[in-house]
Amino acid sequence: MALDPPNDSVAAMEKPEDNDTDKVTISTIHSAKGLEWPVVFVNSLVDGITPHYRSLDDFEELEEERKLFYVACSRAKTRLYLTAPDYFASYSGYFDKPSRFIAELSANEVTVEASKQVREESDDPVWW
């Protein structure tokens, strides 16, 4: 696993093994500009996170968020996975709607797969 860009880290000083072909790179969208990977996962695609809740009322900021989403999607060479949780809760709020950017993608290029985890009934709260 590598955190991109690793140039400032100790990991950059170590020579990678030549036979190490399977690896995971964790990157921010900003540092991914100009780079590509065979498979890309874009996570947390919920309105309020992507796009950020502070940009929802400002057209120019929303457009900037849209550009960042496009950058993230265009990093994939062969496969792109877009993921959205059922909800995301933080001090900023409770977000439970899939990102509006997903609906803007071409319908003939997107396969939607939803998975719901079956939970057994118990007396424990769902966060345990």
N, CA, C and O atoms as CSV, one atom per row, in Angstrom:
chain,resi,resn,atom,element,x,y,z
A,1,MET,N,N,0.847,-1.156,0.000
A,1,MET,CA,C,0.000,0.000,0.000
A,1,MET,C,C,0.898,1.227,0.000
A,1,MET,O,O,1.943,1.241,0.651
A,2,ALA,N,N,0.493,2.241,-0.723
A,2,ALA,CA,C,1.249,3.490,-0.771
A,2,ALA,C,C,0.289,4.654,-0.657
A,2,ALA,O,O,-0.812,4.631,-1.206
A,3,LEU,N,N,0.722,5.659,0.056
A,3,LEU,CA,C,-0.028,6.900,0.133
A,3,LEU,C,C,0.569,7.840,-0.888
A,3,LEU,O,O,1.765,8.131,-0.853
A,4,ASP,N,N,-0.258,8.312,-1.793
A,4,ASP,CA,C,0.251,9.134,-2.887
A,4,ASP,C,C,0.030,10.602,-2.580
A,4,ASP,O,O,-1.049,10.921,-2.081
A,5,PRO,N,N,0.919,11.498,-2.823
A,5,PRO,CA,C,2.270,11.254,-3.312
A,5,PRO,C,C,3.221,10.959,-2.149
A,5,PRO,O,O,3.191,11.661,-1.138
A,6,PRO,N,N,4.057,9.935,-2.280
A,6,PRO,CA,C,4.938,9.544,-1.180
A,6,PRO,C,C,6.274,10.279,-1.161
A,6,PRO,O,O,7.151,9.892,-0.389
A,7,ASN,N,N,6.473,11.311,-1.962
A,7,ASN,CA,C,7.778,11.950,-2.112
A,7,ASN,C,C,8.358,12.482,-0.811
A,7,ASN,O,O,9.579,12.507,-0.651
A,8,ASP,N,N,7.512,12.908,0.125
A,8,ASP,CA,C,8.013,13.468,1.375
A,8,ASP,C,C,8.135,12.428,2.479
A,8,ASP,O,O,8.520,12.762,3.599
A,9,SER,N,N,7.819,11.189,2.185
A,9,SER,CA,C,7.757,10.196,3.245
A,9,SER,C,C,8.965,9.271,3.217
A,9,SER,O,O,9.768,9.285,2.284
A,10,VAL,N,N,9.063,8.472,4.264
A,10,VAL,CA,C,10.121,7.472,4.351
A,10,VAL,C,C,9.937,6.417,3.270
A,10,VAL,O,O,10.912,5.836,2.793
A,11,ALA,N,N,8.686,6.166,2.881
A,11,ALA,CA,C,8.418,5.153,1.857
A,11,ALA,C,C,9.107,5.471,0.538
A,11,ALA,O,O,9.454,4.555,-0.207
A,12,ALA,N,N,9.309,6.731,0.237
A,12,ALA,CA,C,9.947,7.122,-1.015
A,12,ALA,C,C,11.429,6.777,-1.022
A,12,ALA,O,O,12.034,6.659,-2.088
A,13,MET,N,N,12.010,6.617,0.147
A,13,MET,CA,C,13.432,6.329,0.233
A,13,MET,C,C,13.731,4.853,0.031
A,13,MET,O,O,14.865,4.487,-0.277
A,14,GLU,N,N,12.731,4.007,0.200
A,14,GLU,CA,C,12.934,2.576,0.027
A,14,GLU,C,C,12.682,2.203,-1.419
A,14,GLU,O,O,11.737,2.685,-2.043
A,15,LYS,N,N,13.536,1.339,-1.945
A,15,LYS,CA,C,13.366,0.886,-3.325
A,15,LYS,C,C,12.291,-0.201,-3.355
A,15,LYS,O,O,12.400,-1.192,-2.633
A,16,PRO,N,N,11.251,-0.028,-4.183
A,16,PRO,CA,C,10.212,-1.055,-4.251
A,16,PRO,C,C,10.734,-2.320,-4.919
A,16,PRO,O,O,11.618,-2.270,-5.774
A,17,GLU,N,N,10.171,-3.456,-4.511
A,17,GLU,CA,C,10.574,-4.716,-5.111
A,17,GLU,C,C,10.015,-4.804,-6.524
A,17,GLU,O,O,8.888,-4.380,-6.779
A,18,ASP,N,N,10.813,-5.360,-7.450
A,18,ASP,CA,C,10.400,-5.461,-8.840
A,18,ASP,C,C,9.224,-6.406,-9.038
A,18,ASP,O,O,8.419,-6.213,-9.949
A,19,ASN,N,N,9.116,-7.440,-8.181
A,19,ASN,CA,C,8.045,-8.420,-8.356
A,19,ASN,C,C,6.747,-7.994,-7.669
A,19,ASN,O,O,5.789,-8.767,-7.640
A,20,ASP,N,N,6.697,-6.811,-7.132
A,20,ASP,CA,C,5.517,-6.316,-6.430
A,20,ASP,C,C,4.582,-5.619,-7.427
A,20,ASP,O,O,4.650,-4.403,-7.606
A,21,THR,N,N,3.702,-6.410,-8.078
A,21,THR,CA,C,2.802,-5.837,-9.073
A,21,THR,C,C,1.433,-5.503,-8.510
A,21,THR,O,O,0.737,-4.643,-9.049
A,22,ASP,N,N,1.036,-6.168,-7.435
A,22,ASP,CA,C,-0.262,-5.900,-6.819
A,22,ASP,C,C,-0.060,-4.919,-5.676
A,22,ASP,O,O,0.586,-5.229,-4.675
A,23,LYS,N,N,-0.628,-3.720,-5.847
A,23,LYS,CA,C,-0.486,-2.735,-4.796
A,23,LYS,C,C,-1.692,-1.826,-4.783
A,23,LYS,O,O,-2.438,-1.742,-5.758
A,24,VAL,N,N,-1.872,-1.152,-3.675
A,24,VAL,CA,C,-2.956,-0.201,-3.504
A,24,VAL,C,C,-2.334,1.164,-3.269
A,24,VAL,O,O,-1.419,1.305,-2.457
A,25,THR,N,N,-2.825,2.160,-3.974
A,25,THR,CA,C,-2.385,3.538,-3.771
A,25,THR,C,C,-3.571,4.333,-3.266
A,25,THR,O,O,-4.623,4.360,-3.905
A,26,ILE,N,N,-3.411,4.971,-2.136
A,26,ILE,CA,C,-4.455,5.834,-1.593
A,26,ILE,C,C,-4.074,7.259,-1.946
A,26,ILE,O,O,-2.980,7.721,-1.623
A,27,SER,N,N,-4.983,7.947,-2.609
A,27,SER,CA,C,-4.670,9.270,-3.112
A,27,SER,C,C,-5.830,10.219,-2.878
A,27,SER,O,O,-6.988,9.803,-2.834
A,28,THR,N,N,-5.514,11.481,-2.732
A,28,THR,CA,C,-6.562,12.492,-2.753
A,28,THR,C,C,-6.856,12.823,-4.205
A,28,THR,O,O,-6.048,12.533,-5.086
A,29,ILE,N,N,-7.996,13.421,-4.456
A,29,ILE,CA,C,-8.325,13.808,-5.832
A,29,ILE,C,C,-7.333,14.845,-6.334
A,29,ILE,O,O,-6.919,14.801,-7.492
A,30,HIS,N,N,-6.950,15.779,-5.470
A,30,HIS,CA,C,-6.032,16.838,-5.884
A,30,HIS,C,C,-4.670,16.278,-6.298
A,30,HIS,O,O,-4.099,16.720,-7.295
A,31,SER,N,N,-4.151,15.318,-5.548
A,31,SER,CA,C,-2.830,14.786,-5.892
A,31,SER,C,C,-2.899,13.783,-7.035
A,31,SER,O,O,-1.860,13.390,-7.566
A,32,ALA,N,N,-4.102,13.357,-7.430
A,32,ALA,CA,C,-4.250,12.386,-8.513
A,32,ALA,C,C,-4.264,13.037,-9.891
A,32,ALA,O,O,-4.218,12.336,-10.901
A,33,LYS,N,N,-4.326,14.359,-9.950
A,33,LYS,CA,C,-4.376,15.032,-11.251
A,33,LYS,C,C,-3.165,14.633,-12.091
A,33,LYS,O,O,-2.025,14.714,-11.635
A,34,GLY,N,N,-3.427,14.205,-13.317
A,34,GLY,CA,C,-2.355,13.805,-14.224
A,34,GLY,C,C,-1.921,12.361,-14.082
A,34,GLY,O,O,-1.105,11.893,-14.875
A,35,LEU,N,N,-2.440,11.635,-13.096
A,35,LEU,CA,C,-2.074,10.237,-12.890
A,35,LEU,C,C,-3.235,9.343,-13.292
A,35,LEU,O,O,-4.381,9.792,-13.334
A,36,GLU,N,N,-2.946,8.070,-13.591
A,36,GLU,CA,C,-3.975,7.095,-13.915
A,36,GLU,C,C,-3.626,5.767,-13.266
A,36,GLU,O,O,-2.457,5.453,-13.040
A,37,TRP,N,N,-4.672,4.990,-12.969
A,37,TRP,CA,C,-4.521,3.649,-12.427
A,37,TRP,C,C,-5.483,2.731,-13.162
A,37,TRP,O,O,-6.501,3.193,-13.676
A,38,PRO,N,N,-5.179,1.434,-13.222
A,38,PRO,CA,C,-6.087,0.508,-13.902
A,38,PRO,C,C,-7.489,0.504,-13.275
A,38,PRO,O,O,-8.488,0.499,-13.995
A,39,VAL,N,N,-7.564,0.506,-11.954
A,39,VAL,CA,C,-8.835,0.460,-11.236
A,39,VAL,C,C,-8.859,1.593,-10.222
A,39,VAL,O,O,-7.885,1.817,-9.503
A,40,VAL,N,N,-9.981,2.305,-10.170
A,40,VAL,CA,C,-10.122,3.422,-9.239
A,40,VAL,C,C,-11.433,3.271,-8.477
A,40,VAL,O,O,-12.474,2.972,-9.062
A,41,PHE,N,N,-11.369,3.481,-7.179
A,41,PHE,CA,C,-12.556,3.537,-6.328
A,41,PHE,C,C,-12.727,4.981,-5.871
A,41,PHE,O,O,-11.795,5.581,-5.335
A,42,VAL,N,N,-13.907,5.534,-6.081
A,42,VAL,CA,C,-14.241,6.859,-5.559
A,42,VAL,C,C,-15.303,6.618,-4.494
A,42,VAL,O,O,-16.403,6.152,-4.794
A,43,ASN,N,N,-14.968,6.935,-3.261
A,43,ASN,CA,C,-15.813,6.584,-2.117
A,43,ASN,C,C,-16.597,7.770,-1.573
A,43,ASN,O,O,-16.299,8.925,-1.878
A,44,SER,N,N,-17.590,7.466,-0.774
A,44,SER,CA,C,-18.392,8.456,-0.035
A,44,SER,C,C,-19.112,9.438,-0.946
A,44,SER,O,O,-19.116,10.643,-0.694
A,45,LEU,N,N,-19.715,8.922,-1.994
A,45,LEU,CA,C,-20.432,9.794,-2.928
A,45,LEU,C,C,-21.850,10.054,-2.414
A,45,LEU,O,O,-22.828,9.485,-2.899
A,46,VAL,N,N,-21.920,10.925,-1.425
A,46,VAL,CA,C,-23.172,11.323,-0.800
A,46,VAL,C,C,-23.246,12.838,-0.857
A,46,VAL,O,O,-22.264,13.523,-0.568
A,47,ASP,N,N,-24.424,13.373,-1.236
A,47,ASP,CA,C,-24.599,14.827,-1.217
A,47,ASP,C,C,-24.317,15.332,0.192
A,47,ASP,O,O,-24.909,14.857,1.161
A,48,GLY,N,N,-23.425,16.281,0.296
A,48,GLY,CA,C,-22.971,16.788,1.581
A,48,GLY,C,C,-21.507,16.441,1.801
A,48,GLY,O,O,-20.800,17.121,2.545
A,49,ILE,N,N,-21.061,15.376,1.144
A,49,ILE,CA,C,-19.646,14.989,1.181
A,49,ILE,C,C,-19.042,15.262,-0.200
A,49,ILE,O,O,-18.030,15.955,-0.312
A,50,THR,N,N,-19.665,14.716,-1.248
A,50,THR,CA,C,-19.270,14.978,-2.634
A,50,THR,C,C,-20.529,15.254,-3.433
A,50,THR,O,O,-21.163,14.294,-3.870
A,51,PRO,N,N,-20.923,16.452,-3.650
A,51,PRO,CA,C,-20.249,17.707,-3.317
A,51,PRO,C,C,-20.358,18.029,-1.831
A,51,PRO,O,O,-21.282,17.596,-1.143
A,52,HIS,N,N,-19.393,18.794,-1.367
A,52,HIS,CA,C,-19.344,19.195,0.034
A,52,HIS,C,C,-20.546,20.070,0.368
A,52,HIS,O,O,-20.986,20.866,-0.461
A,53,TYR,N,N,-21.071,19.928,1.565
A,53,TYR,CA,C,-22.285,20.659,1.929
A,53,TYR,C,C,-22.112,22.173,1.865
A,53,TYR,O,O,-23.089,22.889,1.649
A,54,ARG,N,N,-20.903,22.672,2.044
A,54,ARG,CA,C,-20.683,24.122,1.984
A,54,ARG,C,C,-20.779,24.680,0.559
A,54,ARG,O,O,-20.954,25.884,0.372
A,55,SER,N,N,-20.663,23.804,-0.439
A,55,SER,CA,C,-20.703,24.271,-1.827
A,55,SER,C,C,-22.107,24.193,-2.431
A,55,SER,O,O,-22.311,24.667,-3.549
A,56,LEU,N,N,-23.058,23.622,-1.741
A,56,LEU,CA,C,-24.373,23.378,-2.318
A,56,LEU,C,C,-25.137,24.648,-2.665
A,56,LEU,O,O,-25.968,24.632,-3.572
A,57,ASP,N,N,-24.875,25.747,-1.965
A,57,ASP,CA,C,-25.599,26.993,-2.208
A,57,ASP,C,C,-24.841,27.986,-3.075
A,57,ASP,O,O,-25.315,29.100,-3.298
A,58,ASP,N,N,-23.677,27.602,-3.564
A,58,ASP,CA,C,-22.850,28.514,-4.364
A,58,ASP,C,C,-22.537,27.842,-5.703
A,58,ASP,O,O,-21.845,26.825,-5.743
A,59,PHE,N,N,-23.048,28.412,-6.797
A,59,PHE,CA,C,-22.901,27.801,-8.115
A,59,PHE,C,C,-21.445,27.570,-8.483
A,59,PHE,O,O,-21.105,26.493,-8.973
A,60,GLU,N,N,-20.576,28.549,-8.261
A,60,GLU,CA,C,-19.166,28.411,-8.648
A,60,GLU,C,C,-18.465,27.332,-7.829
A,60,GLU,O,O,-17.665,26.567,-8.367
A,61,GLU,N,N,-18.756,27.266,-6.546
A,61,GLU,CA,C,-18.152,26.223,-5.712
A,61,GLU,C,C,-18.671,24.839,-6.098
A,61,GLU,O,O,-17.924,23.860,-6.081
A,62,LEU,N,N,-19.945,24.768,-6.442
A,62,LEU,CA,C,-20.512,23.495,-6.880
A,62,LEU,C,C,-19.863,23.041,-8.186
A,62,LEU,O,O,-19.604,21.852,-8.367
A,63,GLU,N,N,-19.601,23.975,-9.093
A,63,GLU,CA,C,-18.911,23.640,-10.338
A,63,GLU,C,C,-17.493,23.141,-10.070
A,63,GLU,O,O,-17.019,22.226,-10.744
A,64,GLU,N,N,-16.827,23.730,-9.103
A,64,GLU,CA,C,-15.480,23.273,-8.737
A,64,GLU,C,C,-15.531,21.847,-8.188
A,64,GLU,O,O,-14.666,21.028,-8.499
A,65,GLU,N,N,-16.537,21.554,-7.377
A,65,GLU,CA,C,-16.723,20.194,-6.855
A,65,GLU,C,C,-16.999,19.217,-8.007
A,65,GLU,O,O,-16.504,18.090,-8.004
A,66,ARG,N,N,-17.786,19.657,-8.985
A,66,ARG,CA,C,-18.089,18.825,-10.152
A,66,ARG,C,C,-16.807,18.520,-10.935
A,66,ARG,O,O,-16.613,17.392,-11.390
A,67,LYS,N,N,-15.941,19.512,-11.093
A,67,LYS,CA,C,-14.654,19.304,-11.780
A,67,LYS,C,C,-13.795,18.295,-11.033
A,67,LYS,O,O,-13.167,17.433,-11.647
A,68,LEU,N,N,-13.767,18.402,-9.712
A,68,LEU,CA,C,-12.996,17.449,-8.905
A,68,LEU,C,C,-13.543,16.029,-9.063
A,68,LEU,O,O,-12.780,15.068,-9.154
A,69,PHE,N,N,-14.861,15.910,-9.093
A,69,PHE,CA,C,-15.473,14.601,-9.312
A,69,PHE,C,C,-15.050,14.053,-10.674
A,69,PHE,O,O,-14.713,12.874,-10.785
A,70,TYR,N,N,-15.061,14.877,-11.695
A,70,TYR,CA,C,-14.638,14.455,-13.026
A,70,TYR,C,C,-13.168,14.013,-13.009
A,70,TYR,O,O,-12.819,13.004,-13.621
A,71,VAL,N,N,-12.319,14.758,-12.317
A,71,VAL,CA,C,-10.911,14.372,-12.206
A,71,VAL,C,C,-10.797,12.994,-11.570
A,71,VAL,O,O,-10.045,12.146,-12.050
A,72,ALA,N,N,-11.540,12.769,-10.494
A,72,ALA,CA,C,-11.488,11.471,-9.813
A,72,ALA,C,C,-11.925,10.346,-10.745
A,72,ALA,O,O,-11.285,9.296,-10.795
A,73,CYS,N,N,-13.006,10.560,-11.478
A,73,CYS,CA,C,-13.523,9.521,-12.380
A,73,CYS,C,C,-12.591,9.268,-13.558
A,73,CYS,O,O,-12.479,8.134,-14.023
A,74,SER,N,N,-11.938,10.282,-14.034
A,74,SER,CA,C,-11.089,10.131,-15.217
A,74,SER,C,C,-9.712,9.556,-14.903
A,74,SER,O,O,-8.885,9.441,-15.808
A,75,ARG,N,N,-9.440,9.192,-13.655
A,75,ARG,CA,C,-8.159,8.571,-13.296
A,75,ARG,C,C,-8.150,7.088,-13.615
A,75,ARG,O,O,-7.082,6.476,-13.638
A,76,ALA,N,N,-9.315,6.491,-13.863
A,76,ALA,CA,C,-9.415,5.050,-14.096
A,76,ALA,C,C,-9.137,4.707,-15.557
A,76,ALA,O,O,-9.730,5.292,-16.464
A,77,LYS,N,N,-8.222,3.745,-15.779
A,77,LYS,CA,C,-7.931,3.295,-17.138
A,77,LYS,C,C,-8.963,2.276,-17.618
A,77,LYS,O,O,-9.443,2.368,-18.748
A,78,THR,N,N,-9.311,1.300,-16.766
A,78,THR,CA,C,-10.209,0.232,-17.208
A,78,THR,C,C,-11.476,0.116,-16.369
A,78,THR,O,O,-12.548,-0.125,-16.924
A,79,ARG,N,N,-11.392,0.276,-15.067
A,79,ARG,CA,C,-12.559,0.099,-14.195
A,79,ARG,C,C,-12.671,1.258,-13.216
A,79,ARG,O,O,-11.682,1.707,-12.637
A,80,LEU,N,N,-13.898,1.729,-13.048
A,80,LEU,CA,C,-14.198,2.789,-12.093
A,80,LEU,C,C,-15.327,2.313,-11.203
A,80,LEU,O,O,-16.383,1.911,-11.693
A,81,TYR,N,N,-15.109,2.356,-9.895
A,81,TYR,CA,C,-16.136,1.992,-8.932
A,81,TYR,C,C,-16.511,3.234,-8.138
A,81,TYR,O,O,-15.653,3.882,-7.539
A,82,LEU,N,N,-17.789,3.558,-8.139
A,82,LEU,CA,C,-18.308,4.685,-7.377
A,82,LEU,C,C,-19.118,4.106,-6.227
A,82,LEU,O,O,-20.038,3.318,-6.447
A,83,THR,N,N,-18.782,4.489,-5.008
A,83,THR,CA,C,-19.474,3.927,-3.859
A,83,THR,C,C,-20.138,5.016,-3.038
A,83,THR,O,O,-19.634,6.133,-2.924
A,84,ALA,N,N,-21.282,4.663,-2.471
A,84,ALA,CA,C,-22.021,5.589,-1.618
A,84,ALA,C,C,-22.598,4.802,-0.444
A,84,ALA,O,O,-23.285,3.801,-0.651
A,85,PRO,N,N,-22.332,5.233,0.760
A,85,PRO,CA,C,-22.928,4.546,1.914
A,85,PRO,C,C,-24.417,4.868,2.003
A,85,PRO,O,O,-24.892,5.803,1.359
A,86,ASP,N,N,-25.145,4.101,2.793
A,86,ASP,CA,C,-26.564,4.388,3.022
A,86,ASP,C,C,-26.730,5.762,3.657
A,86,ASP,O,O,-27.690,6.479,3.374
A,87,TYR,N,N,-25.789,6.113,4.514
A,87,TYR,CA,C,-25.812,7.435,5.155
A,87,TYR,C,C,-24.412,7.755,5.656
A,87,TYR,O,O,-23.560,6.876,5.786
A,88,PHE,N,N,-24.201,9.007,5.927
A,88,PHE,CA,C,-22.938,9.475,6.507
A,88,PHE,C,C,-23.308,10.498,7.566
A,88,PHE,O,O,-23.990,11.481,7.277
A,89,ALA,N,N,-22.866,10.273,8.774
A,89,ALA,CA,C,-23.180,11.181,9.869
A,89,ALA,C,C,-21.886,11.739,10.443
A,89,ALA,O,O,-20.918,11.009,10.659
A,90,SER,N,N,-21.886,13.043,10.687
A,90,SER,CA,C,-20.737,13.700,11.297
A,90,SER,C,C,-21.235,14.919,12.060
A,90,SER,O,O,-22.441,15.151,12.146
A,91,TYR,N,N,-20.320,15.687,12.606
A,91,TYR,CA,C,-20.708,16.927,13.281
A,91,TYR,C,C,-21.323,17.920,12.300
A,91,TYR,O,O,-22.057,18.823,12.701
A,92,SER,N,N,-21.026,17.751,11.031
A,92,SER,CA,C,-21.564,18.651,10.002
A,92,SER,C,C,-23.013,18.337,9.654
A,92,SER,O,O,-23.722,19.192,9.123
A,93,GLY,N,N,-23.453,17.132,9.946
A,93,GLY,CA,C,-24.828,16.775,9.648
A,93,GLY,C,C,-24.994,15.311,9.320
A,93,GLY,O,O,-24.070,14.510,9.461
A,94,TYR,N,N,-26.179,14.986,8.885
A,94,TYR,CA,C,-26.559,13.628,8.511
A,94,TYR,C,C,-26.875,13.648,7.019
A,94,TYR,O,O,-27.794,14.345,6.590
A,95,PHE,N,N,-26.128,12.898,6.237
A,95,PHE,CA,C,-26.268,12.911,4.787
A,95,PHE,C,C,-26.683,11.524,4.319
A,95,PHE,O,O,-26.008,10.537,4.612
A,96,ASP,N,N,-27.799,11.449,3.587
A,96,ASP,CA,C,-28.299,10.135,3.185
A,96,ASP,C,C,-28.769,10.062,1.738
A,96,ASP,O,O,-29.457,9.112,1.367
A,97,LYS,N,N,-28.417,11.031,0.924
A,97,LYS,CA,C,-28.803,11.013,-0.490
A,97,LYS,C,C,-27.560,10.792,-1.352
A,97,LYS,O,O,-26.535,11.439,-1.135
A,98,PRO,N,N,-27.642,9.884,-2.327
A,98,PRO,CA,C,-26.494,9.694,-3.225
A,98,PRO,C,C,-26.124,11.015,-3.904
A,98,PRO,O,O,-26.984,11.865,-4.137
A,99,SER,N,N,-24.869,11.174,-4.211
A,99,SER,CA,C,-24.368,12.393,-4.828
A,99,SER,C,C,-25.107,12.711,-6.122
A,99,SER,O,O,-25.347,11.828,-6.945
A,100,ARG,N,N,-25.454,13.949,-6.287
A,100,ARG,CA,C,-26.121,14.406,-7.515
A,100,ARG,C,C,-25.235,14.195,-8.737
A,100,ARG,O,O,-25.739,14.120,-9.858
A,101,PHE,N,N,-23.922,14.098,-8.538
A,101,PHE,CA,C,-23.011,13.908,-9.655
A,101,PHE,C,C,-23.179,12.535,-10.306
A,101,PHE,O,O,-22.937,12.388,-11.504
A,102,ILE,N,N,-23.586,11.540,-9.538
A,102,ILE,CA,C,-23.781,10.197,-10.097
A,102,ILE,C,C,-24.875,10.234,-11.161
A,102,ILE,O,O,-24.746,9.594,-12.205
A,103,ALA,N,N,-25.947,10.977,-10.907
A,103,ALA,CA,C,-27.056,11.062,-11.862
A,103,ALA,C,C,-26.646,11.760,-13.149
A,103,ALA,O,O,-27.319,11.608,-14.169
A,104,GLU,N,N,-25.567,12.515,-13.127
A,104,GLU,CA,C,-25.104,13.231,-14.317
A,104,GLU,C,C,-24.264,12.360,-15.246
A,104,GLU,O,O,-23.933,12.777,-16.356
A,105,LEU,N,N,-23.921,11.162,-14.802
A,105,LEU,CA,C,-23.126,10.258,-15.632
A,105,LEU,C,C,-23.997,9.653,-16.727
A,105,LEU,O,O,-25.211,9.529,-16.568
A,106,SER,N,N,-23.377,9.282,-17.823
A,106,SER,CA,C,-24.077,8.673,-18.944
A,106,SER,C,C,-24.673,7.325,-18.522
A,106,SER,O,O,-23.956,6.445,-18.047
A,107,ALA,N,N,-25.976,7.175,-18.699
A,107,ALA,CA,C,-26.674,5.963,-18.254
A,107,ALA,C,C,-26.195,4.706,-18.962
A,107,ALA,O,O,-26.237,3.623,-18.377
A,108,ASN,N,N,-25.738,4.819,-20.210
A,108,ASN,CA,C,-25.290,3.629,-20.934
A,108,ASN,C,C,-23.875,3.197,-20.540
A,108,ASN,O,O,-23.400,2.157,-20.997
A,109,GLU,N,N,-23.204,3.973,-19.706
A,109,GLU,CA,C,-21.862,3.613,-19.268
A,109,GLU,C,C,-21.799,3.247,-17.793
A,109,GLU,O,O,-20.718,2.992,-17.261
A,110,VAL,N,N,-22.957,3.218,-17.124
A,110,VAL,CA,C,-22.985,2.979,-15.686
A,110,VAL,C,C,-23.809,1.734,-15.383
A,110,VAL,O,O,-24.906,1.560,-15.914
A,111,THR,N,N,-23.278,0.878,-14.534
A,111,THR,CA,C,-24.020,-0.262,-14.016
A,111,THR,C,C,-24.222,-0.021,-12.531
A,111,THR,O,O,-23.262,0.169,-11.784
A,112,VAL,N,N,-25.464,-0.032,-12.116
A,112,VAL,CA,C,-25.772,0.224,-10.708
A,112,VAL,C,C,-25.985,-1.105,-10.003
A,112,VAL,O,O,-26.806,-1.924,-10.416
A,113,GLU,N,N,-25.237,-1.299,-8.942
A,113,GLU,CA,C,-25.399,-2.481,-8.107
A,113,GLU,C,C,-25.585,-2.008,-6.682
A,113,GLU,O,O,-24.740,-1.292,-6.144
A,114,ALA,N,N,-26.668,-2.399,-6.081
A,114,ALA,CA,C,-26.932,-2.021,-4.692
A,114,ALA,C,C,-26.858,-3.269,-3.835
A,114,ALA,O,O,-27.348,-4.332,-4.216
A,115,SER,N,N,-26.254,-3.129,-2.699
A,115,SER,CA,C,-26.206,-4.261,-1.781
A,115,SER,C,C,-26.664,-3.800,-0.412
A,115,SER,O,O,-26.204,-2.788,0.117
A,116,LYS,N,N,-27.548,-4.542,0.121
A,116,LYS,CA,C,-28.034,-4.290,1.468
A,116,LYS,C,C,-27.582,-5.449,2.333
A,116,LYS,O,O,-27.798,-6.614,1.999
A,117,GLN,N,N,-26.961,-5.121,3.432
A,117,GLN,CA,C,-26.505,-6.149,4.339
A,117,GLN,C,C,-27.673,-6.550,5.233
A,117,GLN,O,O,-28.310,-5.700,5.855
A,118,VAL,N,N,-27.948,-7.845,5.291
A,118,VAL,CA,C,-29.022,-8.345,6.136
A,118,VAL,C,C,-28.509,-8.406,7.557
A,118,VAL,O,O,-27.476,-9.013,7.839
A,119,ARG,N,N,-29.243,-7.770,8.442
A,119,ARG,CA,C,-28.848,-7.758,9.848
A,119,ARG,C,C,-29.834,-8.580,10.654
A,119,ARG,O,O,-31.047,-8.502,10.459
A,120,GLU,N,N,-29.293,-9.356,11.547
A,120,GLU,CA,C,-30.162,-10.131,12.427
A,120,GLU,C,C,-30.688,-9.224,13.523
A,120,GLU,O,O,-29.999,-8.312,13.979
A,121,GLU,N,N,-31.903,-9.482,13.933
A,121,GLU,CA,C,-32.501,-8.701,15.008
A,121,GLU,C,C,-31.774,-8.995,16.316
A,121,GLU,O,O,-31.488,-10.148,16.638
A,122,SER,N,N,-31.485,-7.945,17.053
A,122,SER,CA,C,-30.865,-8.098,18.371
A,122,SER,C,C,-31.234,-6.901,19.219
A,122,SER,O,O,-31.816,-5.927,18.740
A,123,ASP,N,N,-30.884,-6.995,20.482
A,123,ASP,CA,C,-31.149,-5.889,21.400
A,123,ASP,C,C,-30.058,-4.840,21.359
A,123,ASP,O,O,-30.215,-3.761,21.930
A,124,ASP,N,N,-28.947,-5.144,20.687
A,124,ASP,CA,C,-27.828,-4.201,20.617
A,124,ASP,C,C,-28.145,-3.104,19.613
A,124,ASP,O,O,-28.798,-3.356,18.600
A,125,PRO,N,N,-27.684,-1.880,19.890
A,125,PRO,CA,C,-27.851,-0.806,18.897
A,125,PRO,C,C,-27.091,-1.151,17.614
A,125,PRO,O,O,-26.146,-1.939,17.645
A,126,VAL,N,N,-27.499,-0.563,16.489
A,126,VAL,CA,C,-26.888,-0.906,15.197
A,126,VAL,C,C,-25.433,-0.509,15.116
A,126,VAL,O,O,-24.717,-1.039,14.267
A,127,TRP,N,N,-24.956,0.399,15.956
A,127,TRP,CA,C,-23.559,0.819,15.854
A,127,TRP,C,C,-22.623,-0.087,16.641
A,127,TRP,O,O,-21.415,0.148,16.642
A,128,TRP,N,N,-23.134,-1.109,17.306
A,128,TRP,CA,C,-22.271,-2.029,18.051
A,128,TRP,C,C,-21.784,-3.106,17.169
A,128,TRP,O,O,-21.041,-3.980,17.615
